[in-house]
């Protein structure tokens, strides 16, 4: 798979991630790690709800974003 080169392509990845996260949560396949540094996230149901809400907010924020073409007219990959 190639990296997305537009805001719309990134938004589609966010929406796909949201669907996968919900599916895993609904199937009961997400559990929280037992780690002394994990002081906030003990309940996987709550963690999935909060993560899903964040993805939904990102999806909504990106709804009207448009990506301008690169000056050479192409949409080259975006380096990390």
C-alpha positions in Angstrom: 0.0 0.0 0.0 1.2 3.5 -0.8 1.1 6.4 1.6 -1.8 8.7 1.2 -1.0 11.9 -0.6 -4.1 14.0 0.1 -6.2 15.0 3.1 -9.1 13.0 1.7 -7.0 9.8 1.5 -5.8 10.3 5.1 -9.5 10.8 6.2 -10.4 7.5 4.5 -7.6 5.8 6.5 -9.0 7.4 9.7 -12.5 6.1 8.9 -11.2 2.6 8.1 -9.2 2.6 11.4 -12.4 3.6 13.2 -14.3 0.7 11.7 -11.6 -1.7 12.6 -11.3 -0.4 16.2 -15.0 -0.7 16.7 -15.1 -4.2 15.3 -12.3 -5.3 17.6 -14.0 -3.7 20.5 -17.3 -5.2 19.7 -15.7 -8.7 19.4 -14.1 -8.2 22.9 -10.7 -8.6 21.4 -9.2 -5.4 23.0 -7.8 -5.7 26.5 -5.7 -3.2 28.4 -2.1 -4.0 29.3 -1.2 -4.5 32.9 1.6 -2.0 33.3 2.5 0.2 36.3 2.7 3.2 33.9 -0.9 2.7 32.7 -2.6 4.9 35.3 -5.5 6.1 33.2 -6.7 3.2 31.0 -7.8 0.2 32.9 -11.2 -0.4 31.2 -10.9 -1.4 27.6 -14.5 -0.4 26.8 -13.9 3.2 28.0 -10.6 3.3 26.2 -12.2 2.2 22.9 -15.0 4.7 23.3 -12.6 7.6 23.9 -10.3 6.5 21.0 -13.3 6.1 18.7 -14.6 9.6 19.7 -11.2 11.1 18.8 -11.2 9.4 15.4 -14.7 10.6 14.8 -13.6 14.2 15.7 -10.6 13.9 13.3 -12.9 12.6 10.6 -15.3 15.6 11.1 -12.4 18.1 11.2 -11.0 16.8 7.9 -14.3 16.7 6.0 -13.8 20.0 4.2 -10.0 19.8 3.8 -8.7 19.8 0.2 -5.1 19.2 -0.8 -3.4 21.5 -3.3 -1.3 19.8 -5.9 2.5 19.9 -5.6 4.0 22.7 -7.7 5.0 20.3 -10.4 1.4 19.2 -10.8 1.8 15.8 -9.2 0.9 14.4 -5.8 4.2 12.9 -4.7 4.4 10.7 -1.6 4.8 12.6 1.7 8.0 11.6 3.5 7.8 10.8 7.2 
